[in-house]
């Protein structure tokens, strides 16, 4: 690997908001490797051409972000069983023979982000409430179930979309109508927002926390801003909170292991470097 210039990328549309290049180039510098990680603005109708070009350009692989994660599943040569279950591909690995294999590391990022700040967290400690039914929700629900969650209450504005997701994951996932979102927090051990509500430029999540136990852990997978309005309210009322940035940071670990054979560390220095840009 010493005589090779290492390449990886993130593809999305748009892509300028992504902090992935800063994350991965931090690791290139930390490990003294010759290489770079670049942002590529790829429209959905150009995704197949872009992915198929990776082997010829000597890329080790790429990450995928909105709106390409599901479309990539039909393009790559092989889809890992976890990505199949989640229904989205967040990472592509270029094999030595040029084959493209799709993985999903978002669930790993979610789980290890929570464990970094709440090492005693147990997914089976009580019901988890998940707000939203998009790609982020899929990864979060997979992570919760993989860690032993016995009840996931899924709440989304479009109940049909939530029901379709619940049907895929099985009886442990129960759909709750959007109008009941405030009451569904009663007795919950964890609350996770997977929607874009609370992101910079978006209104705050319309959710009252009055029924949420003070003992519940609250996580928002949004990381711009660093602390969303939901997390501010939760923290001020006494709940433990976990911000979303670590989900991005931790999902990079298995990607690097697959691309370069190195298992990097999520350190305080790395987190501080990324947080300084938020």
Buried (B, 14 or more C-beta within 10 A) or exposed (E): EEEEEBBBBBBBBEBEEBBBBBBBBBBBEEEEBEBBBBBBEBEEEBBBEBBEEBBEEEBBBBBBBBBBBBBBBEBBEEBBEBBEBBBBBBBBBBBEEEEBBBBBBBBBBBBBBBBBBBEEBEBEBBBBBBBBBBBBBBBBBBBBBBBEBBBBBBBBBEBEBBBEBBEBBEEBBBBBEBEEBBEBBEBBBBBBBBBBBBBEEEEEBEBEBEEBBEEBBBBBBBBBBBBBBBBBBBEEEEBBBBBBBBBBBBBBBBBBBBBBEEEBEBEEEBBEBBEEEE
